[in-house]
Amino acid sequence: MVASLCAAAVTGCTRRPAPSPPSVATPSAPAGLQAAARVLEQAAPASAAGKPAPRTYLPDTMYEAIDGEADLFLSYDAQGLVTARYPVGSATVEAEIFDQGAPINAFGVFSQLRGSDSPPVEVGAQGVIIANEAVFFWKSRYFVRVTATGAGRPPIATVVDFARDLAGGLTGSSQLPAWTAALPAQGRTAAPQYVARNVLGHGFLANAMLADYGAGESRCTLALVRAGDEAAARKLWERLKETYDGRAEEAALAGLGDERFLGLGREERPVRAVRAGRYLALVVGKCDAAQARRLLKTTLDRLSADSGEVG
C-alpha cells in the first residue's frame, strides 16, 4: 500500500556523517534559504549555550548534511537546506529547515516522513512528534525537523517549544490546491500522501494524492493524478491502459468520468481506473467493485464541488 520513502522514526533513515565546513548563507543563496537562515539566527532552544551560525546547503551539496536522504527532498524540488546545531547541556538540538519551493512540496515531504503512528502536535501547518525526541512539521514552502540527541537530551516539551518558535518565523501561505483534498475520508486507514514523482512506481506518473482504504483482505489504494491538461491526461490514460492491460469495461464504473477500464496490476491485484478531464483516478488492490466505485465516485464528486473542474 502507500509506503513512506523513509522510515518515520528518527533512527530509521540513514543519518548524516559529520557535516562539512559550513556554507553560511550568502546573498547568492535563494531568497527562501536566506529567510530560513535568518529564522535560525534569531531563535534558540531553552538553555542553549549560544546561537551557532547556520549552515546553508544548496541542492548539489545537500548530501553533505543528509547523506542517504537527499534524493527524497530533491524529488520534491528542494531548493536547499539550512541547519544549526545548538548545545544544550550534554545534548544537542539540531534544527533543519528545508526550502521545498512550494507548500505542496513541503507537505509532500511531511506526508512521507510523518509516520502512521506519530502523535500530532500543533506546530506550523501540520506537525508530529517522532519517537519522543523530534518534531517534524511543515509550513509554507518549508519542511522542518527539530531533533534532540545525546545523553541528557532535553524533554520533548523543549523541542516542541523551539519548533513553535521556528514556525512563527517562517512566513508565507500554507494553502494547498483544492484538488488535494478530494480523497474521501470515510474508510481511510491513514492520512493521505502527496507523491510528486513515480506514482505507484510508474515513472510516467506524477503529481498525485494517495491514500489507503479498507481492512483485512479488502484493502486498496486510491490514487488521484492531476495531469497538466486534458490532452496530457489522455496520453497518460493510454499508457495506463497498456501498463495494466486495461481493455475491459467495468460495469460497476458505468457513468463515471469520461473513460473507464478494469485492469490487472502486480500480484494479480485488480486496477479500476477512471479518467475525468485532466484527472486520472485509480483504485489498486482487493477492494470489491462496489467499494471501488464508491471511492472513485466520491472523489470525482468532491473535485466537482471543490474546484468545479470535473462535471
N, C-alpha and C positions, 0 to 999 in steps of 0.2 A: 504494500500500500504506500501511502505518501511517506517517504523516508527522509529524515533530515540529512543534509550533506555532511554534517559533522555532529558528533555526539554532543548532547546538551551539557553534560557535566563538564566542569572546568577542566578536569583531568582527561576528558575524552578526546580532545583534539591534540594534534601534535603541537607541543609548545615550542617556543622560540629559543634559539641559542642566545647567549649574551649579545645585546644589541651592539651594532657598530657605533663608532663615534657619532654623536648627534648631528643631524642636519637641521639646524634651527630654522624656524620659519623665516623666509626672506620675502621681499617684495615680489620676487618672481614666482612664488608659490601661488596656486589658485586661491581666489578670494575666500572660498569655503574653508580651506585649510588655515588661512590666516585668521579667520574668525574663530575657528576651533582652538588654535594656539592661544589666542587672547583669553578665551574662556579658561584654559588650563593655567595660564599665567596668573589669573586673578583668584583662583579657587585652591583650596587645600582641605583635606580631611581634618577632623578634630584631632588635636595632639600631634599633628605632623611637625617634624623638625625642619621647617623651611619649605620653600616653594622652588623645586628644581626647574630648570629651563626645559620647556617642551622640546621634543624631538619630532621632526617632520619627515615623513617618507612619502615619496611620490609613487605612482603605480609601478614603475620599474625597479623600485628599491624596497617595496613593502615586504618582500620575502626576508629581508634582513631582520625585521622585527617580528614577523609572524610566520616563520618558516613552516611550510606544510599547510598553511591556511590561506595564503594569498589568493589562490585560484578561486576560492569561493567568493571573496569580496570582489575580485576583478570580474567575475561572471555577472555581477550586478553593477558593473560600470563604476567601480571605486575610483575616486579622484585622488585618493591618498589617505594618509593616516597620521594623526598626531598623538604622541604618547607622553606621559610623565609618570615617574616613579617617586612616591613620597615615603620617606622613612617615618614609621610610626612605632616608637619604641624599638623592639627587636624584630618587628614585622615590616612589611612593605605593602602599600596600597598603590596599585597601578591603575591609571585611567588611560583608556584608548578610545579615541574619537575617530571614527571612520566617516569620511565625507563620501557618500554614495551618489551625490549629484542630484537626486530627486527623492521625494518621500516614498514613492512606490518601491524604489530600490532599497532604501533603508528598512522599510517594512519587510521586504523580501528576505533580506539577511536575517532580520529578527525572527521571522517566521521559520527559518531553517534552524536557528540556534537556540530557540527558547526552551525546547524540550516539552514533552507532553505532560509531565507531572510537576513542572516547576510552579511554585505558588506565585500568583500575580502580585504586583506591588504598584502603587500609584506613583509612577515616575515617568516623565515625558508623555508621549502619546500612548505607549504601552510599555510595561516593564515586567520583569520576572526576577525572582531570587533563585540563583543557581547554587545548589549544594551548600547552602547556608554560608557561603563565603564570597559570593559575587552578585552583582546586579547587572543585568543586560536590559537595555531599553533602546527605543528609537524615538526620535523627534525630528520633525522637518526632514532634512536631507541626511541626517546623521544617524548612525548606529553606534552605540556606546557600550563599552564594558568597563566596569569598575570591580577590581578583584583584590582581595586581601590574601596575602600569603606569608608564610613564615611562622616561627614559634611565637606564641603570644599575640596572634593576629587580633585586631580589634573586633568587637562584636558586630554582627551584621547590621545593627541599627546605625552604626557609624558609617558603614559603607552606603547604606540607603540614604542617609542624610547628605553625604558627599555627592552621590549620584543626583539627588534632587537639586543641589547647588549647581551642578554642571548643566542639568536640564534647563534650569532657569536662565542660564546664559546663552543657550542656543536658540536662535530666533528663526522665524520662517514658518510657513503654513505646513501642517501635517495632514492636510486633507488628501485622501486617496480618490482616484477616479471612481465614479458611481458604479461602474460595471463590476468592480472588485468586490462589491457587497452582494452580488446576485446569487451566490450559492445558498441554498436553503439551510436554515439552522436545525430544523427538525430531523432527528435521526443521525445528526453528525456526531462522530465519535472523537474528533479532535478539531482544534482550531484550524481554519484554512491557512494554506501557504500560498505565497506568490512565487512562481518559478519564472525566471527571466529567460532561460535558455534550456534546450534539451528536455522539453516537456515529455514526461513518460518515457524518457530515454531516446526520443527521436530528435536528431539534430536539426531537422527542418521545422520543428515546432517551437515557438517561443511565446512569451507574454501570456501567462495563464495563471488562473487561480485553481487550486486543487484542494479537495477535502475527502476524507474517508467517511463511509456510512455503513450501517448495518452491524451485525454481530454474528459470531459463530461461522457457519458455512455460508451465510448470506451477506458477505462483506464485499464492498466495491468502492472504487474511487471515481469521483466525479471531477472532470477537468473542463474548465471553460477557457477557451483560447480566443483572444481578440486579435484578428489579423489587421493589417494596415488599412485595408478597404475590402469591398466585396469581391473585387477581381482577385485579389491576393487570397482571400478565403476560398474561392472556388479552386484555385490551384492547389492549395493545401488539402482541400477536400479530396481531390483526385489522388493525391499521394497517400492520404489516409486509407482510401478505399483499396488502393493497391497493397499497402502495407498489411492491412487486416483482411484482405480478400473479401471486401465488403460488397458483394454483389447482391445479396438477398435483401429484400424489403422486410422490415419487421412490422408485423401487423399491429403490435402494441404501440408503435410510434406513429401510427397514421395521424395525419393532420398537424404534426409538429414541424415547425420550421419550413424551409424551402426544399431540403433534401434529407434523406434518412438512409441508414444501412445497418445491417446486422453482420458483424464480422467475428473473427476469432483471433485472440491475442496470445501472448506467451502462456504456457502451462494450460493451454486449452480454455482460457478464460474468455467468455463472451465479451464483445465490444459492441455497444449500441451507441450510435452517433447521429447527431443532427447538425445540419448547417442552417443558420438563420442569419441572413445578411452577412456581415463581416465576422460573425461568431461561429465557432465550432464547439459543440458540447458533446462530451463522450462520457459514458458510464462503462468502466472497465472492471470486470470481476463477476462474482457469482450472485449478485442481486437478481431476483426474478424479474421478468419482463414488466410486470405491473409496477414494481418499485422503481425500476429504471425509468419508466415513463413519468412517474410522479416527480422524480428528481429533475429530469430534463424539462418537463412542463413548468414546474415551479421556477426553475432558473430562467427560462425564457420569459415567463410572466413577470418576474422581478426585473429583468432587463427592460422590458417594455414600460413598466411602471416607473423605474428609477431614471432611465436615460432616454426613453422614447425611441431607441434605435431599432428595436425589434417589435414588429406588429403582430 
